[in-house]
């Protein structure tokens, strides 16, 4: 219980610090309005040519789907850069003897930033969704706890993948290419740009087995087309991948610490 309290204390401090800058988050993330507007114009043309339903979704559902994927993607912390810098400049050496796990410290410290971003992005997303295409009449309030859980799990998976990539700094001096490749995989195979049903069948089958789809596609699809069976399937994959990347991040960190060669600080 004492160990858990330490991380909760770190999260509380992080939340307090980030709440000071909540106005900055709102202003900085307001370009979500323009992203969704461009998507609306694009998909209006596509639906005008293809019909009223694409990939099982109406235009209204498609725009809400894209809003949710953008909210999840934008509600991330800067842990990749922070950890990479800690490793590269040697600051991580001063954290080795601290009474906490570095990986879970980073997670706790990021929760404040993630929480504020998620709330501000969700608020902006709800407003522009209602203004652009109207409320999602298919969505029921009873589905909200399931959807929120799935969104949070998607954000957590994203975090632990980011920290896995950042910890490659122990061996690779310039690891930003890994982050770039990963972000493009989320953009495509993760269904952030278009639902994976629109891919060729073999790519769709592959995407459904990879973790990227359970960061953005899975939660967003539940928002616009919810069923308990789909939720159970998405939840199983999310929990499985979350455990995998938590374990992988702690493994990479321990291996990196053993081979640590401090070049700075």
C-alpha positions in Angstrom: 0.0 0.0 0.0 2.9 2.4 0.8 4.4 1.7 -2.7 1.0 2.6 -4.3 0.8 5.8 -2.2 4.1 7.0 -3.5 2.9 6.8 -7.1 -0.5 8.3 -6.2 1.4 11.2 -4.6 3.5 11.8 -7.7 0.3 11.7 -9.9 -1.4 14.2 -7.6 1.5 16.6 -7.8 1.7 16.2 -11.6 -2.1 16.9 -11.9 -1.7 20.0 -9.8 1.2 21.3 -11.9 -0.6 20.7 -15.2 -3.9 22.3 -14.0 -2.0 25.5 -13.7 -1.6 25.5 -17.5 -5.0 24.2 -18.4 -5.7 27.3 -20.5 -2.6 26.6 -22.5 -3.7 23.0 -23.2 -7.1 24.3 -24.4 -5.5 26.9 -26.8 -2.8 24.5 -28.0 -5.2 21.7 -28.7 -7.8 23.9 -30.3 -6.5 23.0 -33.7 -8.6 19.8 -33.3 -11.4 22.0 -34.6 -9.6 22.5 -37.9 -8.5 18.9 -38.2 -12.1 17.6 -37.8 -13.4 20.4 -40.1 -11.0 19.2 -42.9 -12.0 15.6 -42.2 -15.7 16.6 -42.5 -15.2 18.3 -45.8 -13.2 15.3 -47.1 -15.7 12.7 -45.9 -18.7 14.6 -47.2 -17.3 14.4 -50.7 -16.5 10.7 -50.2 -20.0 9.9 -48.9 -21.5 11.9 -51.7 -19.8 9.6 -54.2 -19.9 6.3 -52.4 -23.3 6.3 -50.6 -24.8 6.8 -47.2 -22.9 4.0 -45.4 -19.2 3.2 -45.6 -17.5 0.5 -43.5 -20.8 0.2 -41.7 -20.8 3.8 -40.6 -22.9 6.8 -41.6 -21.2 10.2 -42.2 -22.2 11.3 -38.6 -20.7 8.1 -37.1 -17.6 8.5 -39.2 -16.9 12.0 -38.0 -17.5 11.0 -34.4 -15.2 8.0 -34.9 -12.4 10.4 -36.2 -13.1 12.8 -33.2 -12.5 9.9 -30.8 -9.3 8.7 -32.5 -7.9 12.3 -32.5 -8.8 12.7 -28.8 -6.9 9.6 -27.9 -3.9 10.4 -30.0 -3.6 14.0 -28.7 -4.0 12.9 -25.1 -0.5 11.6 -24.7 2.4 12.7 -22.6 5.8 13.8 -23.8 7.4 10.7 -22.1 9.3 9.7 -25.2 11.4 12.8 -25.3 11.7 13.1 -21.5 13.0 9.6 -21.0 15.3 9.8 -24.0 16.8 13.0 -22.6 17.2 11.4 -19.2 19.1 8.5 -20.6 21.2 10.5 -23.1 22.4 13.2 -20.7 22.9 10.8 -17.8 20.2 12.1 -15.5 18.8 8.6 -15.1 21.9 7.7 -13.1 20.6 9.9 -10.3 17.3 8.0 -10.2 18.7 4.5 -9.9 18.8 4.6 -6.1 15.4 6.1 -5.6 12.8 4.1 -3.7 10.5 3.6 -6.7 10.4 2.0 -10.2 11.6 4.4 -12.8 9.0 3.1 -15.3 6.1 3.4 -13.0 7.4 6.8 -11.7 7.2 8.0 -15.3 3.7 6.6 -15.7 2.5 8.3 -12.5 4.2 11.6 -13.4 2.5 11.5 -16.9 -1.0 10.9 -15.5 -1.5 14.5 -14.6 -0.6 15.7 -18.1 -2.6 12.9 -19.8 -5.6 13.6 -17.6 -5.7 17.3 -18.3 -5.2 16.8 -22.0 -7.9 14.1 -22.1 -10.5 16.3 -20.4 -9.7 19.4 -22.5 -9.6 17.4 -25.8 -12.8 15.5 -25.0 -14.6 18.8 -24.1 -13.5 20.4 -27.4 -14.3 17.2 -29.3 -17.8 17.0 -27.9 -18.5 20.6 -28.8 -17.3 20.4 -32.4 -18.9 17.0 -32.9 -22.3 18.4 -31.9 -21.8 21.6 -34.0 -20.5 19.8 -37.1 -22.7 16.8 -37.4 -25.0 16.8 -34.4 -25.1 14.4 -31.4 -24.4 10.7 -31.8 -28.0 9.5 -31.3 -26.9 5.8 -31.3 -24.7 6.3 -28.2 -26.4 5.5 -24.9 -25.2 6.7 -21.5 -25.2 3.2 -20.2 -22.3 2.5 -22.6 -20.2 5.4 -21.3 -18.3 3.4 -18.5 -17.3 0.7 -21.0 -16.2 3.3 -23.6 -14.2 5.4 -21.0 -12.4 2.2 -19.8 -11.5 1.3 -23.3 -10.2 4.8 -24.1 -8.1 4.8 -20.9 -6.6 1.4 -21.7 -5.8 2.6 -25.2 -4.0 5.6 -23.8 -2.1 3.4 -21.3 -1.0 1.0 -24.1 0.2 4.0 -26.0 2.2 5.3 -23.0 4.0 2.0 -22.4 4.9 1.6 -26.1 6.3 5.1 -26.0 8.4 4.3 -22.9 9.7 1.1 -24.5 10.8 3.1 -27.6 12.4 5.8 -25.5 14.4 3.3 -23.4 16.2 2.2 -26.6 18.3 5.3 -25.8 20.4 3.0 -23.7 21.8 1.5 -26.9 20.8 3.9 -29.7 21.9 7.5 -29.5 19.4 8.8 -32.0 16.1 6.9 -31.6 13.6 9.4 -32.9 13.2 7.2 -36.0 11.5 4.6 -33.9 9.0 7.1 -32.7 8.3 8.3 -36.2 7.7 4.8 -37.5 5.5 3.9 -34.6 3.3 7.1 -35.0 2.8 6.2 -38.7 1.7 2.6 -37.8 -0.9 4.1 -35.4 -1.9 6.5 -38.1 -2.6 3.7 -40.6 -2.9 0.2 -39.0 -4.3 1.8 -35.8 -7.2 3.1 -37.8 -6.6 6.7 -36.8 -7.2 8.0 -40.3 -9.8 5.5 -41.5 -11.5 2.5 -40.0 -9.5 -0.7 -40.7 -12.5 -2.2 -42.4 -11.7 -0.1 -45.4 -8.3 -1.8 -45.9 -7.9 -4.9 -48.1 -9.0 -8.0 -46.2 -5.6 -9.4 -45.5 -4.4 -6.0 -44.1 -7.6 -5.8 -41.9 -6.9 -9.2 -40.5 -3.3 -8.3 -39.7 -4.3 -5.0 -38.1 -6.8 -6.7 -35.8 -4.0 -8.8 -34.4 -1.6 -5.9 -33.8 -1.6 -3.5 -30.8 -2.0 -0.3 -32.8 -5.7 -1.0 -33.5 -6.4 -1.2 -29.8 -5.0 2.2 -29.1 -7.4 4.2 -31.4 -9.6 2.0 -33.6 -11.0 -0.3 -30.8 -12.2 2.5 -28.5 -13.5 4.7 -31.3 -15.4 1.9 -32.9 -17.1 1.1 -29.6 -18.3 4.8 -29.4 -20.0 4.6 -32.7 -21.0 1.0 -32.9 -21.2 -0.5 -29.4 -22.0 -4.0 -28.4 -21.0 -6.0 -25.4 -19.4 -8.7 -27.5 -17.2 -6.2 -29.3 -16.3 -4.6 -26.0 -15.3 -8.0 -24.5 -13.1 -8.7 -27.6 -11.5 -5.2 -27.5 -11.0 -5.4 -23.7 -9.3 -8.8 -23.9 -6.8 -7.5 -26.5 -6.2 -4.3 -24.6 -5.5 -6.0 -21.3 -3.2 -8.5 -23.0 -1.2 -5.9 -24.8 -1.1 -3.6 -21.8 0.5 -6.4 -19.7 2.9 -7.3 -22.5 4.2 -3.7 -22.8 4.4 -3.1 -19.1 6.5 -6.2 -18.8 8.6 -5.3 -21.9 9.2 -1.8 -20.6 10.4 -3.0 -17.2 12.6 -5.7 -18.9 14.2 -3.1 -21.3 14.8 -0.8 -18.4 16.6 -3.4 -16.3 18.7 -4.5 -19.2 19.6 -0.9 -20.0 20.5 -0.2 -16.4 22.9 -3.1 -16.3 24.6 -1.9 -19.5 24.5 1.8 -18.5 27.3 3.9 -19.7 26.7 7.5 -18.6 27.9 9.9 -21.3 26.9 13.2 -19.6 25.7 14.8 -16.4 
